[in-house]
Amino acid sequence: MTTTVLSIKSMDYAFSKSSSPILSIPEWQLESGERVFLHGDSGSGKTTLLNLLCGILLPQKGSITVLDSNLTTMKQRDRDRFRAQNIGVVFQRFNLIPYLSVAKNIELAAYFAGKSQQLNNSTLIERAQSLCGSLKLPKDTFSSI
């Protein structure tokens, strides 16, 4: 049995209410385990679509549902919390604190997601090291937390 993890219905997005939509998606679903490669020319709307899918932007029309949560009906604060807890976002302009190590930046992200109280310090370090290993970041980027 497959599970729908993303559903878009009758979505239109424009930069302003008075302009024509730059993105219009009648219907799209993504099932658990499916992979999507998003590509296109510069300025074609890739980043805008990703910002819509994680709730940073809202469409003027339609709905976007992720993990059974309708992002288009959530308040900004709830979308921020949902994104922190459920969606990993690597921004084009990194929102990292430059004087912190990679591990401390990951720990900070866990804090904002409300996960730091659920994990002990050694588990958090292990998860951060595993993540960096998956991303092929050097192990020496870690300092003690």
N, C-alpha and C positions, 0 to 999 in steps of 0.2 A: 504494500500500500504506500503510495506517495503522499507527501504532505506539501501543500502549497505554502511557501515561505514568503512569497512576494506576489502581490496582485495589484494591477493598475487597471482602472476602469474609467473610460471617457475623460482622460486627463488632458488638460490644456494648460500650458504655462507661457506667460508673457512677462517681459521685464516690467511693464507698467499696465495698468488696467485699460489704458486707452490704445495700446498697441496690439497688433496681431500676434497670435501665439507663435512662439519660436519652436515649441515642442508640442506635438499633439499625438497622443497614443490612445487609440480607441480601446484596446484591451491587450494585456500581457500578463502572463503568469510564469512564475519560476518555481519549480518543484525542488524539494530537498534533494541535494546531491547533484543537481544540474549545475553546469558551469556556463558562463557567458563571457565572451570576449567582446569588449566594447571598443570600437575603433572608428575613426573618422577624421576628417580634416580639422585643422585648428579652427576653432570658432563654430564647430558644427553642433555643439550642445552636450558633449560628453560630460563635462564637469557639472553643468547645470542639471543633467539627469541624475548624476550621482548625488548632488546636493538635495534633489527632490526625494530620492530614495532613502536618504538618511534623515530627512526631516529638517534640514537646514533651511530649505526653501519650501514654500507651499504652492500648489497649483491654484490657478484661478477657478478651475472647474475640474470635477471628477474626484476620484479617491485613489489613495495609495495605502495599501495595507501590507504591513511587514510583521511576520510572526503573529498573525491574528490581531494586530493592533493597528487601528486606522489612524495613520499619522495626520491625516487632514482634519480630524476632529479634535486632536489633542491641543492643549495649550502649549506655548513655547517651552515652559519649564518642564512639562511632562515629556515633550519630544527630546529635550536635552538629556533628561534622565534615561529615557528609553535608549537613546543613541549610546550613552555612556555604558549602559549595562548590556547592550545586545549587538552593537554594530562597531566594528573596528574601522576607524577612518584615519587614513594618512593623507593629510592635506598637502596641496601643492606647495604651499608656504608652510613649512613645518611649524607647529605650535609646541615646540620643545623649549625647555628652559636651558639655555646654553651652558650655564655653570654647573648643572647637575649631570651626573653620569647617566648612561642609558638606563641602568637599573633604577636609579632614582626617578627618572622620568616615567618609567613604567609603573613604579610604585605610586607615583602621584596620580597617574591615570586610574589605577585601581582604587585609590582613595576617592576620586571624584565619581567613580562608578558605584561607590558604596561597598566595594568588595574587600577593602583592607581590613575591616573588622571581622570578616568571615575567614580570613586566612592568617595563619601565624607567619612570622617574619621569614622563617626558613622555607616554608611552602611558597611564599611570594617570590623569594629569591630564585628558587628552583624553577618556578613558572616563567619568570623573566629570562633566566638563562636558556630555558628550552625555546622560548619565543625567539630570542636572539640567535640561537643555533639554527632554527628553522629559516630565519632570514639571512643566515650566513654572515652575521655580525661577529667580529672577533670577541673571544671570551674575555680578553683583557680590558674590555670597555666597562667592566664591572668594578666598582669599589665597594667596600663593605657598607652596608646600609645601617 
